[in-house]
Amino acid sequence: MQAYKLNATIDESGHLIIDEPLNITPGKVEVIILQPVPSLETSTESQPDKPKRQTKIKALQCWFEKTQPTPSDFDPHQARWEALKEKHNL
């Protein structure tokens, strides 16, 4: 399947208006619409400093920065037991 990336707008009545001409063969197409989400710019002053979790794996470092640390009262054995009870309908 050939993919094209085009810029378009949705008017007030909900119609899709493509901003540029298409040079593709006529026929059925599948349309996927991705609407950009406006980013929320927050100052670093308003956010508390998170303790950085270190890892040697670069792919995990970005993930660690986006996640919250586990609460101090977290019990992994209890969490595992709850997941097993739910899985096996106990």
Secondary structure in CASP SS format (residue, H / E / C, confidence):
PFRMAT SS
TARGET T0000
AUTHOR 0000-0000-0000
METHOD secondary structure of the structure
MODEL  1
M C 1.00
Q C 1.00
A C 1.00
Y C 1.00
K C 1.00
L C 1.00
N C 1.00
A E 1.00
T E 1.00
I E 1.00
D C 1.00
E C 1.00
S C 1.00
G C 1.00
H C 1.00
L E 1.00
I E 1.00
I E 1.00
D C 1.00
E C 1.00
P C 1.00
L C 1.00
N C 1.00
I C 1.00
T C 1.00
P C 1.00
G C 1.00
K C 1.00
V C 1.00
E C 1.00
V C 1.00
I C 1.00
I C 1.00
L C 1.00
Q C 1.00
P C 1.00
V C 1.00
P C 1.00
S C 1.00
L C 1.00
E C 1.00
T C 1.00
S C 1.00
T C 1.00
E C 1.00
S C 1.00
Q C 1.00
P C 1.00
D C 1.00
K C 1.00
P C 1.00
K C 1.00
R C 1.00
Q C 1.00
T C 1.00
K C 1.00
I C 1.00
K H 1.00
A H 1.00
L H 1.00
Q H 1.00
C H 1.00
W H 1.00
F H 1.00
E H 1.00
K H 1.00
T C 1.00
Q C 1.00
P C 1.00
T C 1.00
P C 1.00
S C 1.00
D C 1.00
F C 1.00
D C 1.00
P H 1.00
H H 1.00
Q H 1.00
A H 1.00
R H 1.00
W H 1.00
E H 1.00
A H 1.00
L H 1.00
K H 1.00
E H 1.00
K H 1.00
H C 1.00
N C 1.00
L C 1.00
END
